[in-house]
Amino acid sequence: MRVVLAEDLFLLRDGLSRLLEAYGFEIAAAVESGPGLTRALAEHTPDVAVVDVRLPPSFTDEGLQCALEARRTRPGLPVLVLSQHVEQLYARELLADGSGGVGYLLKDRVFDAEQFVDAVHRVAGGGTAMDPQVISQLLARRARDRPMGRLTPREVEVMELVAEGRSNAAIASRLVITERAVAKHTSNIFGKLQLPPSDDDNRRVLAVLAYLDRG
Protein backbone atom coordinates (compact mmCIF):
# COMPACT_ATOMS: atom_id res chain seq x y z
CA MET A 1 0.00 0.00 0.00
CA ARG A 2 1.58 3.27 -1.16
CA VAL A 3 1.54 6.37 1.04
CA VAL A 4 2.31 10.02 0.41
CA LEU A 5 3.22 11.66 3.72
CA ALA A 6 3.29 15.42 4.33
CA GLU A 7 4.74 16.76 7.60
CA ASP A 8 7.00 19.81 8.00
CA LEU A 9 8.81 18.61 11.14
CA PHE A 10 11.68 16.37 10.07
CA LEU A 11 11.77 14.17 13.16
CA LEU A 12 8.02 13.47 13.04
CA ARG A 13 8.08 12.94 9.27
CA ASP A 14 10.98 10.51 9.56
CA GLY A 15 9.37 8.74 12.52
CA LEU A 16 6.04 8.30 10.73
CA SER A 17 7.82 7.04 7.62
CA ARG A 18 9.70 4.41 9.62
CA LEU A 19 6.57 3.41 11.53
CA LEU A 20 4.48 2.93 8.39
CA GLU A 21 7.26 1.01 6.65
CA ALA A 22 7.55 -1.27 9.70
CA TYR A 23 3.86 -2.14 9.20
CA GLY A 24 4.29 -2.96 5.52
CA PHE A 25 3.41 0.37 3.87
CA GLU A 26 5.47 1.78 1.03
CA ILE A 27 6.35 5.47 1.37
CA ALA A 28 5.97 6.81 -2.16
CA ALA A 29 6.98 10.30 -1.03
CA ALA A 30 7.58 12.15 2.24
CA VAL A 31 7.36 15.91 1.78
CA GLU A 32 7.52 19.00 3.99
CA SER A 33 5.45 21.66 2.18
CA GLY A 34 2.17 22.33 0.42
CA PRO A 35 3.70 22.63 -3.07
CA GLY A 36 5.67 19.44 -2.45
CA LEU A 37 2.48 17.65 -1.44
CA THR A 38 0.65 18.80 -4.56
CA ARG A 39 3.47 17.51 -6.77
CA ALA A 40 3.75 14.20 -4.89
CA LEU A 41 0.01 13.47 -5.08
CA ALA A 42 -0.04 14.18 -8.82
CA GLU A 43 3.09 12.15 -9.53
CA HIS A 44 2.60 9.08 -7.34
CA THR A 45 -1.22 8.56 -7.20
CA PRO A 46 -0.95 6.94 -3.73
CA ASP A 47 -3.39 4.58 -2.06
CA VAL A 48 -3.63 7.04 0.85
CA ALA A 49 -2.27 10.45 1.82
CA VAL A 50 -1.32 11.24 5.43
CA VAL A 51 -1.24 15.00 5.71
CA ASP A 52 -0.46 17.57 8.40
CA VAL A 53 -3.04 20.38 8.29
CA ARG A 54 -0.47 23.16 8.67
CA LEU A 55 2.34 23.13 6.10
CA PRO A 56 4.71 25.72 4.61
CA PRO A 57 4.58 28.22 3.12
CA SER A 58 1.44 29.58 4.83
CA PHE A 59 1.41 27.41 7.99
CA THR A 60 -2.38 27.85 8.13
CA ASP A 61 -4.36 25.07 6.44
CA GLU A 62 -2.03 24.52 3.49
CA GLY A 63 -1.95 20.73 3.88
CA LEU A 64 -5.72 20.41 4.12
CA GLN A 65 -6.34 22.62 1.10
CA CYS A 66 -3.81 20.69 -1.00
CA ALA A 67 -5.51 17.44 0.00
CA LEU A 68 -8.98 18.81 -0.84
CA GLU A 69 -7.76 20.02 -4.23
CA ALA A 70 -6.28 16.58 -4.91
CA ARG A 71 -9.64 14.99 -4.02
CA ARG A 72 -11.36 17.27 -6.52
CA THR A 73 -8.91 16.10 -9.18
CA ARG A 74 -9.09 12.49 -8.06
CA PRO A 75 -12.49 11.94 -6.38
CA GLY A 76 -12.35 9.57 -3.45
CA LEU A 77 -8.61 9.91 -2.85
CA PRO A 78 -8.19 8.58 0.72
CA VAL A 79 -6.85 11.32 3.00
CA LEU A 80 -5.95 11.09 6.69
CA VAL A 81 -5.40 14.55 8.16
CA LEU A 82 -3.27 15.13 11.25
CA SER A 83 -3.76 18.19 13.44
CA GLN A 84 -2.27 19.51 16.68
CA HIS A 85 -5.67 20.64 17.96
CA VAL A 86 -9.34 19.94 17.30
CA GLU A 87 -10.49 22.24 14.48
CA GLN A 88 -14.16 21.65 13.75
CA LEU A 89 -13.98 23.71 10.55
CA TYR A 90 -11.27 21.42 9.16
CA ALA A 91 -13.30 18.34 9.99
CA ARG A 92 -16.33 19.81 8.23
CA GLU A 93 -14.32 20.75 5.13
CA LEU A 94 -12.83 17.29 4.91
CA LEU A 95 -16.27 15.67 5.06
CA ALA A 96 -18.05 18.17 2.84
CA ASP A 97 -17.82 16.28 -0.45
CA GLY A 98 -19.61 13.28 1.06
CA SER A 99 -17.19 10.67 -0.32
CA GLY A 100 -15.40 8.09 1.77
CA GLY A 101 -11.78 7.48 2.61
CA VAL A 102 -11.31 10.33 5.09
CA GLY A 103 -9.82 10.63 8.55
CA TYR A 104 -9.02 13.34 11.08
CA LEU A 105 -6.68 12.51 13.96
CA LEU A 106 -4.91 14.54 16.59
CA LYS A 107 -1.16 14.14 16.43
CA ASP A 108 -1.13 12.59 19.89
CA ARG A 109 -2.72 9.50 18.33
CA VAL A 110 0.39 8.72 16.27
CA PHE A 111 2.20 7.71 19.45
CA ASP A 112 -0.18 4.74 19.68
CA ALA A 113 1.24 2.80 16.74
CA GLU A 114 -1.55 0.24 16.41
CA GLN A 115 -4.30 2.85 16.63
CA PHE A 116 -2.60 5.06 14.06
CA VAL A 117 -1.91 2.22 11.63
CA ASP A 118 -5.49 0.97 12.02
CA ALA A 119 -6.71 4.46 11.08
CA VAL A 120 -4.50 4.54 7.98
CA HIS A 121 -5.79 1.12 6.91
CA ARG A 122 -9.43 2.14 7.43
CA VAL A 123 -9.06 5.35 5.45
CA ALA A 124 -7.13 3.63 2.66
CA GLY A 125 -9.95 1.09 2.46
CA GLY A 126 -12.52 3.82 1.89
CA GLY A 127 -13.65 4.07 5.50
CA THR A 128 -13.66 6.80 8.11
CA ALA A 129 -11.32 7.40 11.06
CA MET A 130 -12.37 10.34 13.20
CA ASP A 131 -10.57 11.27 16.41
CA PRO A 132 -12.74 10.65 19.50
CA GLN A 133 -12.01 14.18 20.72
CA VAL A 134 -13.36 15.61 17.47
CA ILE A 135 -16.50 13.54 17.84
CA SER A 136 -16.95 14.54 21.47
CA GLN A 137 -16.70 18.23 20.61
CA LEU A 138 -19.16 17.93 17.75
CA LEU A 139 -21.59 16.10 20.00
CA ALA A 140 -21.16 18.62 22.81
CA ARG A 141 -21.80 21.46 20.38
CA ARG A 142 -25.13 19.97 19.35
CA ALA A 143 -26.14 18.33 22.62
CA ARG A 144 -28.66 21.00 23.59
CA ASP A 145 -30.14 21.29 20.09
CA ARG A 146 -32.88 19.22 18.57
CA PRO A 147 -32.88 16.50 17.47
CA MET A 148 -29.57 15.66 19.22
CA GLY A 149 -31.24 16.30 22.55
CA ARG A 150 -33.59 13.38 21.91
CA LEU A 151 -30.82 10.78 22.10
CA THR A 152 -30.51 8.66 25.22
CA PRO A 153 -27.11 8.45 26.99
CA ARG A 154 -26.58 4.98 25.54
CA GLU A 155 -27.45 6.20 22.04
CA VAL A 156 -24.90 9.00 22.43
CA GLU A 157 -22.26 6.41 23.39
CA VAL A 158 -23.14 4.32 20.37
CA MET A 159 -23.07 7.29 18.02
CA GLU A 160 -19.66 8.41 19.26
CA LEU A 161 -18.29 5.02 18.20
CA VAL A 162 -20.28 4.95 14.95
CA ALA A 163 -18.92 8.37 14.06
CA GLU A 164 -15.36 7.18 14.69
CA GLY A 165 -15.99 4.63 11.95
CA ARG A 166 -16.38 1.55 14.16
CA SER A 167 -18.33 -1.47 12.94
CA ASN A 168 -21.34 -2.83 14.81
CA ALA A 169 -19.21 -5.74 16.01
CA ALA A 170 -16.53 -3.37 17.35
CA ILE A 171 -19.16 -1.23 19.08
CA ALA A 172 -20.76 -4.28 20.66
CA SER A 173 -17.38 -5.41 21.97
CA ARG A 174 -16.52 -1.96 23.34
CA LEU A 175 -19.85 -1.48 25.12
CA VAL A 176 -20.26 -5.17 26.08
CA ILE A 177 -23.65 -5.51 24.39
CA THR A 178 -24.92 -7.64 21.51
CA GLU A 179 -24.66 -6.66 17.85
CA ARG A 180 -28.45 -6.86 17.71
CA ALA A 181 -28.64 -4.22 20.45
CA VAL A 182 -26.20 -2.03 18.51
CA ALA A 183 -28.32 -2.36 15.38
CA LYS A 184 -31.41 -1.34 17.37
CA HIS A 185 -29.64 1.67 18.86
CA THR A 186 -28.33 2.85 15.49
CA SER A 187 -31.77 2.44 13.94
CA ASN A 188 -33.23 4.60 16.71
CA ILE A 189 -30.48 7.17 16.30
CA PHE A 190 -30.99 7.64 12.59
CA GLY A 191 -34.72 7.78 13.07
CA LYS A 192 -34.35 10.57 15.64
CA LEU A 193 -31.85 12.40 13.42
CA GLN A 194 -34.24 12.07 10.47
CA LEU A 195 -31.57 10.43 8.32
CA PRO A 196 -32.64 8.01 5.58
CA PRO A 197 -31.60 4.36 5.99
CA SER A 198 -28.52 3.23 4.10
CA ASP A 199 -26.49 0.05 3.73
CA ASP A 200 -23.34 2.09 3.16
CA ASP A 201 -21.73 2.39 6.60
CA ASN A 202 -19.21 5.01 5.48
CA ARG A 203 -21.85 7.29 3.99
CA ARG A 204 -23.92 6.79 7.12
CA VAL A 205 -21.06 8.07 9.27
CA LEU A 206 -20.37 11.01 6.98
CA ALA A 207 -24.05 11.96 6.98
CA VAL A 208 -24.16 11.93 10.78
CA LEU A 209 -21.01 14.02 11.12
CA ALA A 210 -22.18 16.51 8.50
CA TYR A 211 -25.51 16.80 10.31
CA LEU A 212 -23.93 17.31 13.72
CA ASP A 213 -21.56 19.97 12.47
CA ARG A 214 -23.94 21.94 10.28
CA GLY A 215 -24.13 25.58 11.19
Buried (B, 14 or more C-beta within 10 A) or exposed (E): BBBBBBBBEEEBBEBBBEBBEEBEBEBBBBBBBBBBBBBBBEEBEBBBBBBBBBBEEEEEBBBBBBBBBBBEEEEEBBBBBBBEEBBBEBBBBBBEBEBBBBBBBBBEBBEEEEEBBBBBBBBBBBBBBBBBBBBBBBBEEBEEEEBBEEBEEEBBBBBBBBBBBBBBEBBBEBBEBEBEBBEBBBEBBBEBBEBEEEEEBBBBBBBBBBBBBEE
